[in-house]
């Protein structure tokens, strides 16, 4: 189904006229011809050609919003990879790994930002850092943020600092500082290179950066490694819980690395309408349902027949 949809979309993007030409070229295929084709089970719900293709545009959901997830009904896990849901009029699938990664990431971020998973590690051997003048100025400008994350630095020669700084600007000299402590995030120590990268980011964002890039990478990787993988079997209850938690994330439609967690597949209402139309057309010409699936009423005679045939 997915490939049908993507094929359809790409075809429409490439050449909108092709759609019409195709429609015309299948005009000898009157609905009656189509009924013969319907005998082939593989063609059921094929929206890339045939009858359902005519309704192709309306079958593909345009968007899926966060609101859709709120009243989502969770179906059984598919292929140990996906969790299908019906959300409003849309059938969508959730990537179980991407969804769990998103849930874990937001939980990890919250723990770091609240300070719960953030600590200081004092270095056994203090570390000398040579900064260009620009780096030294950034270190002073954003001193609070840097200290707050856990990089504790000492400037050299406190007494003649201002004199030296002026001199250094003139000479464009490099400055030396001493790194005394580094941040420890979930027990992982960051280092001087991570500090320089954070300084660069602060400079690029005028100080509005909320999290050092090294911390973002650490959390992304931790969320990914801890998340449910493809191939993991999930009970229906686990699927429901996963969808429930996904609803409460702030960026529920993307994983830690920006890939989608949820893909809308088909607009069920439009599909039902098309199938009903197809059924109505079929009724006049044949007793068989177009899909070969017919709901029979409870029937005593049939039960007797079945019992008899089982006996013989
Ligand atoms: Zn991942």
Boltz pocket constraint, residues with backbone or C-beta under 6 A from the ligand:
constraints:
  - pocket:
      binder: B
      contacts: [[A, 97], [A, 101], [A, 224], [A, 225]]
      max_distance: 6.0
